[in-house]
Amino acid sequence: MVSANWKHAFSNVELRLGEIEHLPMDSNSVDVVVSNYVINPAPDKAAPFREAYRVLKPGGQLTVSDTVAECTVKINPNDLNAWTECVAGALPEDEYINLIKSAGFVDIETTAKTQSCCNQGMASITVTATKPEKI
């Protein structure tokens, strides 16, 4: 665990080292989960959303940025460059959003979407979602 005593000396922020599929936090213990391009390469992409849902307090917010496929992209699963470029694991946007819904989140909104300049047929999205107040 690393305390976040950065430039502004926030006392209510913690950074913890862990895997997105196995968050090192108690259930219903955090207000916000932020993920930046780490779900796409996960072998079981539903697991990070289930874990985020588990650790968030009711009313807590999830914000994720990730890469999605805009069309069918044929990638060799053994191509390490495709994985490091976040292309190999990209799901279509509707499948990605459905994983968030399946985890139990509500008020799901794509707040940003940008076409990738490097990989035709890929886009970067930012999605917010909320764990319901009453479960």
Stockholm file with secondary structure:
# STOCKHOLM 1.0

chainA/1-135         MVSANWKHAFSNVELRLGEIEHLPMDSNSVDVVVSNYVINPAPDKAAPFREAYRVLKPGGQLTVSDTVAECTVKINPNDLNAWTECVAGALPEDEYINLIKSAGFVDIETTAKTQSCCNQGMASITVTATKPEKI
#=GR chainA/1-135 SS CEECCCTTCCSSCEECCCBTTBCSSCTTCEEEEEEESCSTTCSSTHHHHHHHHHHEEEEEEEEEEEEEESSCCCCCTTCHHHHHTTCTTCEEHHHHHHHHHHTTCEEEEEEEEEECSSSTTEEEEEEEEECCSCC
#=GC SS_cons         CEECCCTTCCSSCEECCCBTTBCSSCTTCEEEEEEESCSTTCSSTHHHHHHHHHHEEEEEEEEEEEEEESSCCCCCTTCHHHHHTTCTTCEEHHHHHHHHHHTTCEEEEEEEEEECSSSTTEEEEEEEEECCSCC
//
